[in-house]
Amino acid sequence: MGEVLEYQYGNKTIELSELVDILSEEQLSLFFSEDSSLNPNQKSSSNKNEKISLGQVFTPPILAGFMSSLIKKQIKKQSAILDPCIGPNTFFKHFKKIAQSHDLTGIELDSDLISQDVKEFYALTENELIEGSFFKLPLNKKYDFIIQNPPYVRQELMVEGDNAKSNAILPIANFHNVIPSKSNLYVYFLLKSILHLKEGGRLVAVIYDSWLYSSFGEFLKKMFLELGELETIYHFKHNAFPDAEVGATVIEFVRSKSTSSRKQIKYYSLSSLKDIQNYKKTVLQEPTCIRKKQFLSWNFNGLSAVNFKSDFFIPLNSLTDQPIQRGISSLANKYFIHTEKVFPESKPFIKDVNKLKSYTVKDELSYFLSINGSISEKTKEYLDTVKKEILSNNENYKALKEKIKSSSNWFRISIKQPGNFVFNYYLRKNIDFILNLKLEYASDNFYILNIPDEPKLLLSILNSNISRLSVLRHSRSQGNGLRKIQLYEFKMVSIPNYKCFSPKAISELKRLGGQLQTVQRYSKEPELIIKDIDHVIISEYNNVLGESLSIADIHNELNELIKNR
């Protein structure tokens, strides 16, 4: 057998396998970092060891600025503000200009972090710096605002020292019997912080996103709902901290004895800190609003594995050289749309997506009556007959009747410029972009796109499952298995940016796009071609972003969305 590696942790000697079990990935990274003095079989404790037990992962400046801005827009003169674990005073640095007009209290357990600059900051502003444990702060101390990045220590490590579970539970003893045993140290920090808030006081905290999914997270969610109002969750799904490959959430919580069941929690899904690079000017997308009764069962795991906000994607409307729009709307389909060319003024157009047998429009066309100049005698007679029939109809065509009464040209319709792609915005199993090389007109069942770049290349990309997933995520259920995507949402669908692709990938996608043009949409052939398209695009995605997305990830998400229609 090989040698068993042992490490000194606290006052215990443990094997490597035990160490892996009790330390998170980011703590292991710190434990075995290049400058660590810990070596196999070393028996003495170290400063690095102590830092791990303190759970220190420092807040990036951009994130600290963003969080501080959430408080600064709310504070009033002489507001009392607490940071229960200041670290290198990351948050209060952003309050320097207004520090003298507010009551700032900073607490730090690790004396190594309290530099001379930090001491001078508190001395200059005559605010309070407490060197010691937050858990020893009396609960009668109340604050208008609390901002924090609480320490991250798993429950297995809360066995000794100031952050031992026995010390953490003392000031919040009322929660002793309800806090799950697997709760991380940050849960204790958050609960005690809430108890330090005045009525109407506000907490802004950044915590790892594990609470969205874990068992102890269910308890934390209940506490948020019972002790006040959880107003906002900002979820950074990737690389929120520079030295830890984890996601994080910034929460805004307001202490309140009376809560409203009608208030909703605003949830912002963000990719990484890049989304707030300039937090002072950041304009976030519309949030998902979660009703309180949905919050405890909300499936945060349903979030996409695809980083649609990365530079690998571009919005669909950036590909087009004319505005994306709906197709041509008829005045009354019964009278103005025909399966054959009945009148000289009739124009061919795409009407029924189910009749499009391939990924290229061929001859599956209907005809709409469009009059924009002289009118044949046959058409005049027909329009007179239609006019009488519509006016005699007592139940339908109210708007058209008004138009007939007010205009002699009541039969004219707006002709919209065609595009080389069409997309039916009512979604069932087939979510297909159809190539329209002959630039036929299309009915208002479709969105019209004109993309001047390589049509075969774009046919591949647009019909990839990663693009279909993006479309579905912007769509809304209409019931009975039907979904619809609104025009404004369709324009913003994230599509893989082929300019990020290698020449080899572009060449292969063009070839596959050519194959897709030749097959029947309702056969099994497209599935095989699209599978090859997915391989190419996902490979490029992983190469560009350094990720490990798989086809299975995409298919699982698609199946979940389709299942929940």
Solvent accessible surface area in square Angstrom, and as a share of the most:
residue,aa,sasa,rsa
1,M,237,1.06
2,G,64,0.61
3,E,132,0.59
4,V,80,0.46
5,L,61,0.30
6,E,59,0.26
7,Y,12,0.05
8,Q,19,0.08
9,Y,19,0.07
10,G,24,0.23
11,N,121,0.62
12,K,108,0.46
13,T,64,0.37
14,I,14,0.07
15,E,74,0.33
16,L,64,0.32
17,S,71,0.46
18,E,83,0.37
19,L,0,0.00
20,V,78,0.45
21,D,97,0.50
22,I,35,0.18
23,L,4,0.02
24,S,13,0.08
25,E,138,0.62
26,E,17,0.07
27,Q,8,0.04
28,L,34,0.17
29,S,65,0.42
30,L,57,0.29
31,F,0,0.00
32,F,87,0.36
33,S,35,0.23
34,E,183,0.82
35,D,111,0.57
36,S,21,0.13
37,S,68,0.44
38,L,13,0.07
39,N,92,0.47
40,P,62,0.39
41,N,69,0.35
42,Q,45,0.20
43,K,111,0.47
44,S,67,0.43
45,S,66,0.43
46,S,18,0.11
47,N,86,0.44
48,K,38,0.16
49,N,6,0.03
50,E,96,0.43
51,K,35,0.15
52,I,2,0.01
53,S,40,0.26
54,L,34,0.17
55,G,5,0.05
56,Q,39,0.17
57,V,37,0.21
58,F,93,0.39
59,T,11,0.06
60,P,14,0.09
61,P,103,0.65
62,I,46,0.23
63,L,0,0.00
64,A,0,0.00
65,G,2,0.01
66,F,11,0.04
67,M,0,0.00
68,S,1,0.01
69,S,33,0.21
70,L,8,0.04
71,I,0,0.00
72,K,83,0.35
73,K,139,0.59
74,Q,72,0.32
75,I,28,0.14
76,K,158,0.67
77,K,158,0.67
78,Q,116,0.51
79,S,7,0.05
80,A,11,0.09
81,I,0,0.00
82,L,0,0.00
83,D,1,0.00
84,P,3,0.02
85,C,27,0.16
86,I,4,0.02
87,G,7,0.07
88,P,47,0.29
89,N,3,0.01
90,T,20,0.12
91,F,5,0.02
92,F,0,0.00
93,K,121,0.51
94,H,56,0.25
95,F,1,0.00
96,K,129,0.54
97,K,204,0.86
98,I,57,0.29
99,A,1,0.00
100,Q,139,0.62
101,S,32,0.21
102,H,18,0.08
103,D,66,0.34
104,L,1,0.00
105,T,3,0.02
106,G,0,0.00
107,I,1,0.00
108,E,11,0.05
109,L,57,0.28
110,D,10,0.05
111,S,75,0.48
112,D,99,0.51
113,L,35,0.17
114,I,12,0.06
115,S,53,0.34
116,Q,116,0.51
117,D,111,0.57
118,V,8,0.05
119,K,91,0.39
120,E,90,0.40
121,F,19,0.08
122,Y,6,0.02
123,A,76,0.59
124,L,124,0.62
125,T,15,0.09
126,E,157,0.70
127,N,23,0.12
128,E,80,0.36
129,L,42,0.21
130,I,46,0.23
131,E,102,0.46
132,G,22,0.21
133,S,11,0.07
134,F,5,0.02
135,F,13,0.05
136,K,155,0.66
137,L,12,0.06
138,P,71,0.45
139,L,60,0.30
140,N,124,0.64
141,K,89,0.38
142,K,90,0.38
143,Y,11,0.04
144,D,39,0.20
145,F,18,0.08
146,I,0,0.00
147,I,0,0.00
148,Q,0,0.00
149,N,26,0.13
150,P,7,0.04
151,P,16,0.10
152,Y,29,0.11
153,V,1,0.00
154,R,71,0.26
155,Q,46,0.21
156,E,62,0.28
157,L,11,0.06
158,M,7,0.03
159,V,101,0.58
160,E,91,0.41
161,G,52,0.50
162,D,56,0.29
163,N,14,0.07
164,A,6,0.05
165,K,59,0.25
166,S,75,0.48
167,N,57,0.29
168,A,0,0.00
169,I,21,0.11
170,L,129,0.64
171,P,28,0.17
172,I,3,0.01
173,A,63,0.49
174,N,148,0.76
175,F,24,0.10
176,H,110,0.49
177,N,142,0.73
178,V,83,0.48
179,I,17,0.09
180,P,36,0.23
181,S,82,0.53
182,K,135,0.57
183,S,0,0.00
184,N,5,0.03
185,L,0,0.00
186,Y,2,0.01
187,V,0,0.00
188,Y,5,0.02
189,F,10,0.04
190,L,0,0.00
191,L,0,0.00
192,K,0,0.00
193,S,0,0.00
194,I,0,0.00
195,L,35,0.17
196,H,0,0.00
197,L,6,0.03
198,K,79,0.34
199,E,105,0.47
200,G,49,0.48
201,G,3,0.03
202,R,30,0.11
203,L,0,0.00
204,V,0,0.00
205,A,0,0.00
206,V,0,0.00
207,I,5,0.03
208,Y,16,0.06
209,D,22,0.11
210,S,36,0.23
211,W,0,0.00
212,L,6,0.03
213,Y,90,0.34
214,S,30,0.19
215,S,72,0.47
216,F,21,0.09
217,G,0,0.00
218,E,93,0.42
219,F,17,0.07
220,L,0,0.00
221,K,8,0.03
222,K,95,0.40
223,M,18,0.08
224,F,0,0.00
225,L,29,0.14
226,E,115,0.52
227,L,28,0.14
228,G,0,0.00
229,E,10,0.05
230,L,4,0.02
231,E,55,0.25
232,T,4,0.02
233,I,0,0.00
234,Y,14,0.05
235,H,1,0.00
236,F,0,0.00
237,K,47,0.20
238,H,52,0.23
239,N,73,0.38
240,A,0,0.00
241,F,4,0.02
242,P,105,0.66
243,D,117,0.61
244,A,4,0.03
245,E,142,0.64
246,V,38,0.22
247,G,7,0.07
248,A,0,0.00
249,T,0,0.00
250,V,0,0.00
251,I,0,0.00
252,E,10,0.04
253,F,0,0.00
254,V,21,0.12
255,R,45,0.16
256,S,18,0.11
257,K,174,0.74
258,S,90,0.58
259,T,59,0.34
260,S,36,0.23
261,S,96,0.62
262,R,216,0.79
263,K,110,0.47
264,Q,83,0.37
265,I,1,0.00
266,K,84,0.36
267,Y,7,0.03
268,Y,33,0.12
269,S,36,0.23
270,L,6,0.03
271,S,7,0.04
272,S,16,0.10
273,L,22,0.11
274,K,144,0.61
275,D,41,0.21
276,I,0,0.00
277,Q,123,0.55
278,N,81,0.42
279,Y,45,0.17
280,K,164,0.69
281,K,154,0.65
282,T,39,0.23
283,V,141,0.81
284,L,46,0.23
285,Q,124,0.55
286,E,163,0.73
287,P,31,0.19
288,T,62,0.36
289,C,63,0.38
290,I,0,0.00
291,R,110,0.40
292,K,25,0.11
293,K,163,0.69
294,Q,57,0.25
295,F,0,0.00
296,L,75,0.37
297,S,94,0.61
298,W,75,0.26
299,N,88,0.45
300,F,3,0.01
301,N,107,0.55
302,G,29,0.28
303,L,42,0.21
304,S,16,0.11
305,A,47,0.36
306,V,3,0.02
307,N,19,0.10
308,F,32,0.13
309,K,82,0.35
310,S,18,0.11
311,D,119,0.61
312,F,0,0.00
313,F,14,0.06
314,I,41,0.21
315,P,46,0.29
316,L,0,0.00
317,N,58,0.30
318,S,68,0.44
319,L,14,0.07
320,T,25,0.14
321,D,89,0.46
322,Q,29,0.13
323,P,106,0.67
324,I,4,0.02
325,Q,49,0.22
326,R,102,0.37
327,G,1,0.01
328,I,4,0.02
329,S,64,0.41
330,S,24,0.15
331,L,46,0.23
332,A,10,0.07
333,N,79,0.40
334,K,141,0.60
335,Y,15,0.06
336,F,1,0.00
337,I,29,0.15
338,H,36,0.16
339,T,103,0.60
340,E,124,0.56
341,K,114,0.48
342,V,60,0.35
343,F,10,0.04
344,P,87,0.55
345,E,24,0.11
346,S,4,0.03
347,K,63,0.27
348,P,49,0.31
349,F,2,0.01
350,I,0,0.00
351,K,43,0.18
352,D,48,0.25
353,V,32,0.18
354,N,106,0.54
355,K,103,0.44
356,L,1,0.00
357,K,122,0.52
358,S,2,0.01
359,Y,3,0.01
360,T,16,0.09
361,V,5,0.03
362,K,101,0.43
363,D,120,0.62
364,E,29,0.13
365,L,38,0.19
366,S,11,0.07
367,Y,50,0.19
368,F,2,0.01
369,L,1,0.00
370,S,3,0.02
371,I,2,0.01
372,N,97,0.50
373,G,44,0.42
374,S,108,0.70
375,I,40,0.20
376,S,34,0.22
377,E,120,0.54
378,K,113,0.48
379,T,0,0.00
380,K,94,0.40
381,E,117,0.52
382,Y,52,0.20
383,L,8,0.04
384,D,79,0.41
385,T,80,0.47
386,V,3,0.02
387,K,74,0.31
388,K,147,0.62
389,E,77,0.34
390,I,0,0.00
391,L,71,0.36
392,S,77,0.50
393,N,45,0.23
394,N,145,0.74
395,E,156,0.70
396,N,78,0.40
397,Y,60,0.23
398,K,165,0.70
399,A,83,0.65
400,L,13,0.06
401,K,33,0.14
402,E,102,0.46
403,K,77,0.33
404,I,11,0.06
405,K,146,0.62
406,S,95,0.61
407,S,43,0.28
408,S,98,0.63
409,N,70,0.36
410,W,9,0.03
411,F,18,0.08
412,R,78,0.29
413,I,20,0.10
414,S,78,0.51
415,I,56,0.28
416,K,58,0.25
417,Q,120,0.53
418,P,25,0.16
419,G,0,0.00
420,N,21,0.11
421,F,0,0.00
422,V,1,0.00
423,F,0,0.00
424,N,21,0.11
425,Y,9,0.03
426,Y,95,0.36
427,L,1,0.00
428,R,124,0.45
429,K,177,0.75
430,N,60,0.31
431,I,5,0.02
432,D,8,0.04
433,F,0,0.00
434,I,1,0.00
435,L,1,0.00
436,N,0,0.00
437,L,93,0.46
438,K,145,0.61
439,L,86,0.43
440,E,28,0.12
441,Y,55,0.21
442,A,2,0.01
443,S,1,0.01
444,D,32,0.17
445,N,43,0.22
446,F,0,0.00
447,Y,3,0.01
448,I,2,0.01
449,L,0,0.00
450,N,29,0.15
451,I,0,0.00
452,P,85,0.54
453,D,54,0.28
454,E,80,0.36
455,P,46,0.29
456,K,96,0.41
457,L,1,0.01
458,L,1,0.01
459,L,0,0.00
460,S,0,0.00
461,I,0,0.00
462,L,0,0.00
463,N,0,0.00
464,S,0,0.00
465,N,19,0.10
466,I,3,0.01
467,S,0,0.00
468,R,38,0.14
469,L,0,0.00
470,S,1,0.01
471,V,0,0.00
472,L,0,0.00
473,R,85,0.31
474,H,56,0.25
475,S,9,0.06
476,R,124,0.45
477,S,57,0.37
478,Q,90,0.40
479,G,31,0.30
480,N,148,0.76
481,G,29,0.28
482,L,38,0.19
483,R,26,0.09
484,K,39,0.17
485,I,0,0.00
486,Q,66,0.29
487,L,48,0.24
488,Y,133,0.51
489,E,26,0.12
490,F,0,0.00
491,K,60,0.25
492,M,98,0.44
493,V,0,0.00
494,S,19,0.12
495,I,0,0.00
496,P,1,0.01
497,N,22,0.11
498,Y,28,0.11
499,K,158,0.67
500,C,42,0.25
501,F,15,0.06
502,S,44,0.28
503,P,115,0.72
504,K,171,0.72
505,A,7,0.05
506,I,40,0.20
507,S,69,0.45
508,E,54,0.24
509,L,0,0.00
510,K,67,0.28
511,R,120,0.44
512,L,1,0.01
513,G,0,0.00
514,G,18,0.17
515,Q,71,0.31
516,L,0,0.00
517,Q,30,0.13
518,T,103,0.60
519,V,14,0.08
520,Q,89,0.39
521,R,10,0.04
522,Y,120,0.46
523,S,42,0.27
524,K,165,0.70
525,E,90,0.40
526,P,5,0.03
527,E,123,0.55
528,L,121,0.60
529,I,16,0.08
530,I,5,0.03
531,K,101,0.43
532,D,65,0.34
533,I,0,0.00
534,D,3,0.02
535,H,99,0.44
536,V,26,0.15
537,I,0,0.00
538,I,10,0.05
539,S,55,0.35
540,E,19,0.09
541,Y,0,0.00
542,N,32,0.17
543,N,112,0.58
544,V,71,0.41
545,L,52,0.26
546,G,69,0.66
547,E,54,0.24
548,S,102,0.66
549,L,12,0.06
550,S,46,0.29
551,I,27,0.14
552,A,59,0.46
553,D,48,0.25
554,I,1,0.01
555,H,66,0.30
556,N,95,0.49
557,E,22,0.10
558,L,14,0.07
559,N,91,0.47
560,E,70,0.31
561,L,33,0.17
562,I,67,0.34
563,K,146,0.62
564,N,95,0.49
565,R,40,0.15
